[in-house]
Amino acid sequence: MTKVSIIGGAGYGAAELLRHLLVRDDVEVLRISSKDYIGQRADVVHRHLAGLTDLVLEDIPPKEAARDCDIVFLAMPHKVTAQVAMELFDEDVRLIDLSGDFRLRSLDDYSRDYHPDHPCPDRLGTFAYGLPELHREAIAGAQHVASPGCFATCITLGLLPLAKAGHLKNTTVRTVAMTGSSGSGVRPQAGTHHPVRHRNLKPYKVLHHQHRAEILQTLGDAGGDNVALDFIPVSAPLSRGILAISQLDLPAGMELDEVQKLYEDTYEDFRLVRMMPHGAMPEVAAVAGTAKVEVGVEVRIDEDTGVKTLACMSVIDNLIKGGAGQAIQSFNLMTGKPEFFGLDVPGLWP
């Protein structure tokens, strides 16, 4: 029995963590710490958990939340998370962080994209990066894991096979990715609240989204070199899901069938990633509500210029594979389970 607590229990990330953990017979959730809904039952705050727990949300110090735990999930915003983590670094407890505070190794990148000041910059680069498709072994043995961002996960998985095979070098990738409203968090804000997204498509943070540096760092770790990324995120009129479409010049000497086989071989050993057969396109509805990923590729040769363009497409559920579900994958590896344990379930259709 692995004993866990969640710090930051009021948000969508915590709701998904609890949805997956409370139904497992190998996990005991000891405490849910929160600054909101204090004293209320978790199954009242998160209505889909009705009947699964009688735990209440408590405003308690981090060390009290972590007492007797094997693993603590940190489900808070950036900077707040780092301040909490600092109180737990000397404790005999493993951490899985869902925020952006420890994903990046460069302080300059963090200062530009998240906040001018990091509470503990000496800890950057000390967390394992929680992308199992690249870092299975490191995650399994890690004391601290930084779970990837949602856009970073989706876009990276669409390009990862090229990077791992040495085909992502000296090139520019141009990506447009559309995301659901749940990615903006549980609190409504002007511009992100679902009513203003309904029946609407809106680009935002054009070319300056905070996940760009994370994507480039991860692709570099996988074998990419001198990669430029132009990334445009788009608010989409749906609750869950991300669709990412990345375009780049087809690597020299490659044809579509070679790219297709490269992707199939790369993801053959990852049960949660489905490489689509040629001609079939990834769809958000096929993975919504799951930790699964769909990936597809297509090539076009321009009749006039002869330029060969490769399109890499990927879809995920932003709250699960892009958030809590991926944290559960790391949890599984850290506790000796297959990464897909408890996650290999079909999506909702339609």
Phi, psi and omega in degrees: 000119178267127182262130184226160168225160177239127174252118188102062193268004187261347187269180180295326179298314178296321179300319179288321176303312181295322179302323181275325187278324187292339182267001181265141180268004177253007184229139171239120176273116185275315186212154173233111181265144183199157171260356180236155177056036184297132180087353179270148179292144181298327182278358170267317177296318179245093193297335181289352180264011184307127177084357183265342183203151172246013177295147176246157176281128185238140172266091184232156179298153181305318182294326176291320177298326184271355184302129178069010181270152170271319183220138175241131174268130177256112186238057183234171177292165177297158185071311174300317181299314182300321180295323177290317181301324181301331179281351185246353184299329181269000179273154179275069182213143178269147185239140169236114186257125179269356182271182179268010190289335185232017179282323186269146176267337184267124176295325178299317178297316180297315183297324180287318192262338184240300183199143181302332183237128173262132183298331181215072185299337179293346180269352177297133181089358181262349179268140170291141179274120193278051174253099185301330181294350178235329191230040182309306187294318180296320179296315184303323183259007188281147170276326182227134181234134173258112182282136185295161174284163186292307177299318181300318179298308186296312183292317180298317182293335175286342184243346189304315180302323178295316181295315183295332181269002179080018182260006181245077184221140176051051184218162175248130177253132177243119188236134167243130181225132181253137186228154179279166187291337180295339178295343180274359176095176188282338183267124178297140176223155176299127180096338180241345179300141189301324180302329179274353176261337181301132182058038184213150168231132187214119173287152179208160182045044186300121179068004184225028180287145186294343181277353182301311181297324178296318179297312182295321177299315183291317178296324176295319177298329182277349180126355176291151183212130179055050180262131172256141182232120170256115188236125177239110175277151182226129172286127183246155183275057174217162183278314183237149169118151172226134169243122178244132177236114180249134179238141178203167175294136177300127180306141183304137176084000182253151173237171184303315184296328177289319178296315179303313180293322177302314180294317179299317180292320182297318186261007182302326186264011181241103189294338183271356179250125178249118173274119184289141172298152183302133181099343177259133185256143175298147179224137180301319184299336182283341182243351181302135182085006182225172174266014185276162181229140168243137181228140177216158179225155175209152180231142174228136175254121180290127185295329184271318186258341184079001180293134180256119181253132176255127174252127178246120186242139180213149178224144175215167164274120186295332180275341184253279176298331178273005184202253190294323181296323177292325174297324176293322175303314177297317177304315179300314180296321181291337181253013173084013179265160168299144186300333184272002184303124180078000185243346187275070182236152179292156175279182178271137178215124358282000000 
